[in-house]
Every structure is written in C-alpha cells, then in structure tokens.
C-alpha cells in the first residue's frame, strides 16, 4: 500500500467514524430546530403567518420523506396504527403551531424557555404513570426549572401577550404527550415512515380545517424575503429531521438527548444576535437555570443508564 492510499484510507476511516458516532448529526439537528424560530419571526414581518408555516413545512417534509422512502423501498402506511398515528400527528402540529405561533406574540427567547420545559414534564409524567413519587433530585430539578421560568417571565409578565405564553405551553404539553404516546405505542415501527405519516396527516387535517373554517390564518408571504425565509424554514425542518434519526441510531438516545439540550441555547443566541432581543440579568439567570436543569437531568439519566426522551419530536 502506497503512502497516498494509506492517507486516503485514514481520511475515509475518520469520516466514517464521525458520521457513525452520531453526535455531530445530533448537534446539526438541534441547531436546525433552534434557528427555525428566529427565521420564522423575520418571515412574519413580510406577511407570513404561523399557521401557514406550520402547514407548509409539514407538507413539504411529508413529500420529501415519501420520495426518499419510495426510492429506498421503505414506503409504508401503518393503517392498523391509524388512531395512534392520528394522535401523534395532532400532537406534532400542536408543537409546530405552538412554537411558531408563540414567537408571533412574544419574544423568541421567552417562548423557547417555556417550550423547552417539556423534558421535565415527561419525567414527571413517567413518574406518575409508574405510580411512584418523584425522587428528591427530580423534585429539585422541577423546582429549579419553575424558579427559572418565574425569573424569565416575571419581570415582563404584565406586558406579555397571554396568547404567546399559552401557545408556548401548548407546544410543551403537545411534546410531552407525543413522547409518552410514541414511547409506548409505536417503537416497533420504522422511524422515517412514522415521520412521513405524521407530517402528512397533520398537514392535511390542520390545513383542511384552516382553509374550511378560518382561511385568513393561512396568510402567504407578501415579500420576496419572506417567501425565501418560508422555504428556509422548510429546509431547516427537513434537515433537522433527516439528521435526527441517524443521530439517535448511532449515538444512542442518551447522548443525542444531551446534545439536543443545545437547541434552546441556539434559539436564545439567535434571538439576541439576529433579532436584537435584550434580556435582563435576572432573565439570563432564569434561562440558565432552565437549560442547566435540562442538561443535569440528561446527565443523571445517562449515568444511571435510563434513556431519556430522544430529543426532538418528529
């Protein structure tokens, strides 16, 4: 073997190791999800609406996933699981509408912190479903996260639009329900096929409902910039999903969930750097408490061999 061949083999081996490790893909997926809220906020200034973005990005993702599944011989419709997939689809659209809608009314930084409490809600729900009391450490995590939310929202509560807070809470509760259902009902199904069906079902149901009963909610972009940003939201959403699945497969749920805790950090940085949002020292402290609690919770679960929720929903 020549030195050139040996060097080429080492380069190929290094690339394979990086990709199979999964952690770079998890970081990429988290970053893509995190930046979407910032892009969406700018798109709203050009006439785009939250409901339009939620429907269009789900529809675009469903089409691309359907094409990929067909090309790889994995296309399938799990009709026997239709009720469960319908419930997950509604939860997924609840997340989309909640996240994208909340930043229409309140700052991205606040919406992100409220939404990203869902891993802690999942832990609490699992404890209740297992009919056990939360441990002392879990209770401390809940308390710290709640304190963080009070610090973040408290100083500006009187000036905040209640609709934004309600939508962020809807997104968090929808994510919680989605993970609980997915973990118990569809683990035996193909992840990519489930993602296609969930996005397609959600886009069709919510899209039809909006167009039939409140078409004004489906506002198209009025400027070229807003149109391009709408496409960017769809692109980042698709990239986030196709990175998410191999990340969990190769890195494992514990490592990928830990990296997905960077998603709210990306959202906060985007809000501050791109949108110019200003947080007080008290609010920075509150945000750090919430995000730090998520990371500490993931590390604890990883140490004890309990796989946490695998990051982001489909």
TORVODREN-677559 format. One record per residue (C-alpha): residue number from 1; residue in one letter; y, z negated, x negated. Coordinates in nm, 2 decimals. Example, Ala and Ser with C-alpha at 12.3 -4.5 7.8 and 13.67 -1.06 7.14 Angstrom:
2
- 1 | A | -0.45 | -0.78 | -1.23
- 2 | S | -0.11 | -0.71 | -1.37
END
This chain:
314
- 1 | X | 0.00 | 0.00 | 0.00
- 2 | X | 0.34 | 0.10 | -0.14
- 3 | X | 0.64 | -0.13 | -0.15
- 4 | X | 0.80 | 0.08 | 0.12
- 5 | X | 0.50 | 0.04 | 0.35
- 6 | X | 0.49 | -0.33 | 0.28
- 7 | X | 0.86 | -0.37 | 0.36
- 8 | X | 0.82 | -0.17 | 0.68
- 9 | X | 0.52 | -0.39 | 0.78
- 10 | X | 0.71 | -0.71 | 0.72
- 11 | X | 1.01 | -0.58 | 0.93
- 12 | X | 0.77 | -0.48 | 1.22
- 13 | X | 0.60 | -0.82 | 1.20
- 14 | X | 0.93 | -1.01 | 1.21
- 15 | X | 1.05 | -0.81 | 1.51
- 16 | X | 0.72 | -0.87 | 1.69
- 17 | X | 0.73 | -1.25 | 1.61
- 18 | X | 1.09 | -1.27 | 1.75
- 19 | X | 1.00 | -1.09 | 2.07
- 20 | X | 0.68 | -1.27 | 2.13
- 21 | X | 0.84 | -1.60 | 2.07
- 22 | X | 1.03 | -1.55 | 2.40
- 23 | X | 1.32 | -1.78 | 2.32
- 24 | X | 1.57 | -1.50 | 2.23
- 25 | X | 1.48 | -1.34 | 2.57
- 26 | X | 1.54 | -1.67 | 2.75
- 27 | X | 1.88 | -1.71 | 2.58
- 28 | X | 1.97 | -1.35 | 2.67
- 29 | X | 1.87 | -1.40 | 3.04
- 30 | X | 2.06 | -1.73 | 3.06
- 31 | X | 2.37 | -1.56 | 2.91
- 32 | X | 2.35 | -1.27 | 3.16
- 33 | X | 2.33 | -1.50 | 3.46
- 34 | X | 2.61 | -1.72 | 3.32
- 35 | X | 2.85 | -1.43 | 3.27
- 36 | X | 2.80 | -1.28 | 3.62
- 37 | X | 3.03 | -1.54 | 3.80
- 38 | X | 3.32 | -1.45 | 3.56
- 39 | X | 3.27 | -1.08 | 3.62
- 40 | X | 3.25 | -1.13 | 3.99
- 41 | X | 3.57 | -1.33 | 4.00
- 42 | X | 3.76 | -1.04 | 3.84
- 43 | X | 3.60 | -0.79 | 4.07
- 44 | X | 3.73 | -0.99 | 4.38
- 45 | X | 4.08 | -0.92 | 4.27
- 46 | X | 4.01 | -0.55 | 4.32
- 47 | X | 3.88 | -0.58 | 4.67
- 48 | X | 3.51 | -0.65 | 4.62
- 49 | X | 3.36 | -0.92 | 4.84
- 50 | X | 3.09 | -1.19 | 4.76
- 51 | X | 2.86 | -1.07 | 5.03
- 52 | X | 2.88 | -0.71 | 4.91
- 53 | X | 2.80 | -0.81 | 4.55
- 54 | X | 2.50 | -1.03 | 4.67
- 55 | X | 2.35 | -0.75 | 4.88
- 56 | X | 2.42 | -0.46 | 4.63
- 57 | X | 2.28 | -0.65 | 4.33
- 58 | X | 1.97 | -0.75 | 4.51
- 59 | X | 1.92 | -0.39 | 4.64
- 60 | X | 1.98 | -0.24 | 4.30
- 61 | X | 1.74 | -0.48 | 4.14
- 62 | X | 1.47 | -0.41 | 4.40
- 63 | X | 1.50 | -0.03 | 4.34
- 64 | X | 1.47 | -0.06 | 3.96
- 65 | X | 1.18 | -0.31 | 3.99
- 66 | X | 1.00 | -0.08 | 4.23
- 67 | X | 1.03 | 0.21 | 3.99
- 68 | X | 0.91 | 0.00 | 3.70
- 69 | X | 0.61 | -0.14 | 3.89
- 70 | X | 0.51 | 0.21 | 4.01
- 71 | X | 0.52 | 0.35 | 3.66
- 72 | X | 0.31 | 0.07 | 3.53
- 73 | X | 0.06 | 0.08 | 3.82
- 74 | X | 0.15 | -0.27 | 3.94
- 75 | X | 0.33 | -0.19 | 4.26
- 76 | X | 0.20 | -0.40 | 4.55
- 77 | X | 0.30 | -0.56 | 4.88
- 78 | X | 0.16 | -0.90 | 4.94
- 79 | X | 0.15 | -0.88 | 5.32
- 80 | X | -0.07 | -1.19 | 5.35
- 81 | X | 0.20 | -1.40 | 5.19
- 82 | X | 0.48 | -1.24 | 5.40
- 83 | X | 0.60 | -1.57 | 5.56
- 84 | X | 0.63 | -1.74 | 5.22
- 85 | X | 0.80 | -1.44 | 5.06
- 86 | X | 1.04 | -1.43 | 5.35
- 87 | X | 1.13 | -1.79 | 5.30
- 88 | X | 1.18 | -1.73 | 4.92
- 89 | X | 1.39 | -1.42 | 4.99
- 90 | X | 1.62 | -1.62 | 5.22
- 91 | X | 1.65 | -1.89 | 4.95
- 92 | X | 1.72 | -1.63 | 4.69
- 93 | X | 2.00 | -1.48 | 4.90
- 94 | X | 2.13 | -1.83 | 4.97
- 95 | X | 2.16 | -1.87 | 4.59
- 96 | X | 2.34 | -1.54 | 4.55
- 97 | X | 2.58 | -1.58 | 4.84
- 98 | X | 2.64 | -1.94 | 4.75
- 99 | X | 2.72 | -1.88 | 4.38
- 100 | X | 2.91 | -1.56 | 4.43
- 101 | X | 3.09 | -1.69 | 4.74
- 102 | X | 3.18 | -2.03 | 4.58
- 103 | X | 3.38 | -1.87 | 4.30
- 104 | X | 3.58 | -1.67 | 4.56
- 105 | X | 3.73 | -2.01 | 4.68
- 106 | X | 3.71 | -2.25 | 4.39
- 107 | X | 3.72 | -2.22 | 4.01
- 108 | X | 3.41 | -2.09 | 3.83
- 109 | X | 3.39 | -2.40 | 3.62
- 110 | X | 3.36 | -2.63 | 3.91
- 111 | X | 3.12 | -2.41 | 4.11
- 112 | X | 2.90 | -2.38 | 3.80
- 113 | X | 2.87 | -2.76 | 3.75
- 114 | X | 2.80 | -2.82 | 4.12
- 115 | X | 2.53 | -2.55 | 4.13
- 116 | X | 2.35 | -2.65 | 3.81
- 117 | X | 2.25 | -2.98 | 3.96
- 118 | X | 1.95 | -2.81 | 4.12
- 119 | X | 1.70 | -2.90 | 3.84
- 120 | X | 1.77 | -3.27 | 3.90
- 121 | X | 1.73 | -3.22 | 4.28
- 122 | X | 1.40 | -3.05 | 4.21
- 123 | X | 1.29 | -3.35 | 4.01
- 124 | X | 1.39 | -3.59 | 4.29
- 125 | X | 1.22 | -3.37 | 4.55
- 126 | X | 0.90 | -3.36 | 4.34
- 127 | X | 0.90 | -3.74 | 4.32
- 128 | X | 0.94 | -3.77 | 4.70
- 129 | X | 0.66 | -3.51 | 4.76
- 130 | X | 0.44 | -3.70 | 4.53
- 131 | X | 0.52 | -4.02 | 4.72
- 132 | X | 0.64 | -4.21 | 4.41
- 133 | X | 0.96 | -4.38 | 4.32
- 134 | X | 1.17 | -4.21 | 4.05
- 135 | X | 1.13 | -4.37 | 3.71
- 136 | X | 1.41 | -4.58 | 3.56
- 137 | X | 1.50 | -4.29 | 3.33
- 138 | X | 1.50 | -4.03 | 3.62
- 139 | X | 1.73 | -4.27 | 3.82
- 140 | X | 1.96 | -4.29 | 3.52
- 141 | X | 1.98 | -3.91 | 3.50
- 142 | X | 2.07 | -3.88 | 3.87
- 143 | X | 2.34 | -4.15 | 3.83
- 144 | X | 2.49 | -3.98 | 3.52
- 145 | X | 2.49 | -3.64 | 3.69
- 146 | X | 2.65 | -3.78 | 4.00
- 147 | X | 2.91 | -3.95 | 3.79
- 148 | X | 2.97 | -3.62 | 3.61
- 149 | X | 3.03 | -3.45 | 3.94
- 150 | X | 3.28 | -3.72 | 4.05
- 151 | X | 3.47 | -3.68 | 3.73
- 152 | X | 3.48 | -3.30 | 3.76
- 153 | X | 3.57 | -3.27 | 4.13
- 154 | X | 3.75 | -3.59 | 4.19
- 155 | X | 4.09 | -3.51 | 4.03
- 156 | X | 4.13 | -3.19 | 4.23
- 157 | X | 3.93 | -3.27 | 4.55
- 158 | X | 4.24 | -3.27 | 4.77
- 159 | X | 4.34 | -2.92 | 4.65
- 160 | X | 4.00 | -2.76 | 4.66
- 161 | X | 3.88 | -2.53 | 4.94
- 162 | X | 3.59 | -2.70 | 5.11
- 163 | X | 3.42 | -2.37 | 5.16
- 164 | X | 3.38 | -2.32 | 4.79
- 165 | X | 3.22 | -2.67 | 4.75
- 166 | X | 2.99 | -2.60 | 5.05
- 167 | X | 2.88 | -2.27 | 4.91
- 168 | X | 2.80 | -2.42 | 4.57
- 169 | X | 2.60 | -2.69 | 4.74
- 170 | X | 2.42 | -2.42 | 4.94
- 171 | X | 2.33 | -2.24 | 4.62
- 172 | X | 2.20 | -2.56 | 4.46
- 173 | X | 1.99 | -2.66 | 4.77
- 174 | X | 1.86 | -2.30 | 4.80
- 175 | X | 1.75 | -2.30 | 4.44
- 176 | X | 1.58 | -2.63 | 4.49
- 177 | X | 1.39 | -2.51 | 4.80
- 178 | X | 1.30 | -2.18 | 4.63
- 179 | X | 1.14 | -2.35 | 4.32
- 180 | X | 0.95 | -2.60 | 4.53
- 181 | X | 0.80 | -2.32 | 4.75
- 182 | X | 0.73 | -2.09 | 4.46
- 183 | X | 0.56 | -2.36 | 4.25
- 184 | X | 0.32 | -2.44 | 4.54
- 185 | X | 0.26 | -2.12 | 4.72
- 186 | X | 0.28 | -1.80 | 4.50
- 187 | X | 0.19 | -1.89 | 4.14
- 188 | X | -0.11 | -1.66 | 4.17
- 189 | X | 0.10 | -1.35 | 4.24
- 190 | X | 0.25 | -1.10 | 4.00
- 191 | X | 0.60 | -1.23 | 3.90
- 192 | X | 0.76 | -0.89 | 3.89
- 193 | X | 0.60 | -0.78 | 4.22
- 194 | X | 0.73 | -1.10 | 4.38
- 195 | X | 1.08 | -1.04 | 4.24
- 196 | X | 1.08 | -0.69 | 4.38
- 197 | X | 0.97 | -0.80 | 4.73
- 198 | X | 1.20 | -1.10 | 4.74
- 199 | X | 1.51 | -0.89 | 4.64
- 200 | X | 1.42 | -0.60 | 4.87
- 201 | X | 1.35 | -0.83 | 5.16
- 202 | X | 1.67 | -1.03 | 5.11
- 203 | X | 1.89 | -0.72 | 5.06
- 204 | X | 1.75 | -0.56 | 5.38
- 205 | X | 1.77 | -0.87 | 5.60
- 206 | X | 2.11 | -1.00 | 5.49
- 207 | X | 2.25 | -0.65 | 5.46
- 208 | X | 2.14 | -0.56 | 5.82
- 209 | X | 2.27 | -0.89 | 5.96
- 210 | X | 2.61 | -0.85 | 5.79
- 211 | X | 2.65 | -0.49 | 5.90
- 212 | X | 2.55 | -0.56 | 6.26
- 213 | X | 2.75 | -0.88 | 6.32
- 214 | X | 3.02 | -0.90 | 6.06
- 215 | X | 3.07 | -0.57 | 5.87
- 216 | X | 3.41 | -0.69 | 5.74
- 217 | X | 3.22 | -0.92 | 5.50
- 218 | X | 3.08 | -0.61 | 5.32
- 219 | X | 3.41 | -0.51 | 5.15
- 220 | X | 3.38 | -0.23 | 4.89
- 221 | X | 3.59 | -0.23 | 4.57
- 222 | X | 3.93 | -0.08 | 4.61
- 223 | X | 4.00 | -0.02 | 4.24
- 224 | X | 3.81 | 0.16 | 3.97
- 225 | X | 3.79 | -0.15 | 3.76
- 226 | X | 3.64 | -0.35 | 4.05
- 227 | X | 3.38 | -0.07 | 4.10
- 228 | X | 3.28 | -0.08 | 3.74
- 229 | X | 3.26 | -0.46 | 3.75
- 230 | X | 3.03 | -0.43 | 4.05
- 231 | X | 2.80 | -0.21 | 3.85
- 232 | X | 2.82 | -0.46 | 3.56
- 233 | X | 2.71 | -0.74 | 3.80
- 234 | X | 2.41 | -0.53 | 3.90
- 235 | X | 2.33 | -0.45 | 3.54
- 236 | X | 2.36 | -0.81 | 3.41
- 237 | X | 2.15 | -0.93 | 3.70
- 238 | X | 1.87 | -0.68 | 3.63
- 239 | X | 1.88 | -0.75 | 3.25
- 240 | X | 1.86 | -1.12 | 3.33
- 241 | X | 1.55 | -1.08 | 3.54
- 242 | X | 1.36 | -0.85 | 3.32
- 243 | X | 1.43 | -1.09 | 3.02
- 244 | X | 1.34 | -1.39 | 3.23
- 245 | X | 0.97 | -1.31 | 3.30
- 246 | X | 0.86 | -1.23 | 2.94
- 247 | X | 1.06 | -1.53 | 2.82
- 248 | X | 0.86 | -1.77 | 3.03
- 249 | X | 0.54 | -1.59 | 2.95
- 250 | X | 0.58 | -1.60 | 2.57
- 251 | X | 0.80 | -1.92 | 2.52
- 252 | X | 0.64 | -2.12 | 2.80
- 253 | X | 0.82 | -2.29 | 3.08
- 254 | X | 0.93 | -2.60 | 2.88
- 255 | X | 1.11 | -2.40 | 2.60
- 256 | X | 1.26 | -2.14 | 2.84
- 257 | X | 1.39 | -2.41 | 3.08
- 258 | X | 1.56 | -2.59 | 2.79
- 259 | X | 1.73 | -2.27 | 2.69
- 260 | X | 1.83 | -2.19 | 3.05
- 261 | X | 2.04 | -2.51 | 3.04
- 262 | X | 2.29 | -2.30 | 2.83
- 263 | X | 2.36 | -2.10 | 3.14
- 264 | X | 2.63 | -2.34 | 3.28
- 265 | X | 2.78 | -2.35 | 2.93
- 266 | X | 2.82 | -1.97 | 2.93
- 267 | X | 2.98 | -1.99 | 3.28
- 268 | X | 3.22 | -2.26 | 3.16
- 269 | X | 3.32 | -2.07 | 2.85
- 270 | X | 3.37 | -1.76 | 3.05
- 271 | X | 3.59 | -1.94 | 3.30
- 272 | X | 3.80 | -2.09 | 3.02
- 273 | X | 3.82 | -1.80 | 2.78
- 274 | X | 3.83 | -1.50 | 3.01
- 275 | X | 3.98 | -1.64 | 3.33
- 276 | X | 4.21 | -1.89 | 3.17
- 277 | X | 4.09 | -2.19 | 3.37
- 278 | X | 4.21 | -2.52 | 3.25
- 279 | X | 4.01 | -2.84 | 3.27
- 280 | X | 4.14 | -3.19 | 3.20
- 281 | X | 3.97 | -3.42 | 2.95
- 282 | X | 3.82 | -3.61 | 3.24
- 283 | X | 3.67 | -3.29 | 3.38
- 284 | X | 3.53 | -3.18 | 3.04
- 285 | X | 3.37 | -3.53 | 3.02
- 286 | X | 3.22 | -3.48 | 3.37
- 287 | X | 3.09 | -3.13 | 3.28
- 288 | X | 2.94 | -3.27 | 2.96
- 289 | X | 2.76 | -3.54 | 3.15
- 290 | X | 2.60 | -3.30 | 3.40
- 291 | X | 2.49 | -3.05 | 3.13
- 292 | X | 2.38 | -3.32 | 2.89
- 293 | X | 2.17 | -3.48 | 3.16
- 294 | X | 2.00 | -3.14 | 3.23
- 295 | X | 1.92 | -3.10 | 2.86
- 296 | X | 1.80 | -3.46 | 2.82
- 297 | X | 1.58 | -3.42 | 3.13
- 298 | X | 1.43 | -3.10 | 3.00
- 299 | X | 1.36 | -3.26 | 2.66
- 300 | X | 1.20 | -3.56 | 2.82
- 301 | X | 0.97 | -3.34 | 3.03
- 302 | X | 0.88 | -3.12 | 2.73
- 303 | X | 0.80 | -3.43 | 2.52
- 304 | X | 0.57 | -3.57 | 2.79
- 305 | X | 0.40 | -3.23 | 2.85
- 306 | X | 0.53 | -3.19 | 3.20
- 307 | X | 0.65 | -2.83 | 3.25
- 308 | X | 1.00 | -2.83 | 3.41
- 309 | X | 1.12 | -2.57 | 3.65
- 310 | X | 1.12 | -2.24 | 3.46
- 311 | X | 1.49 | -2.18 | 3.45
- 312 | X | 1.64 | -1.94 | 3.69
- 313 | X | 1.51 | -1.81 | 4.03
- 314 | X | 1.41 | -1.46 | 4.09
END
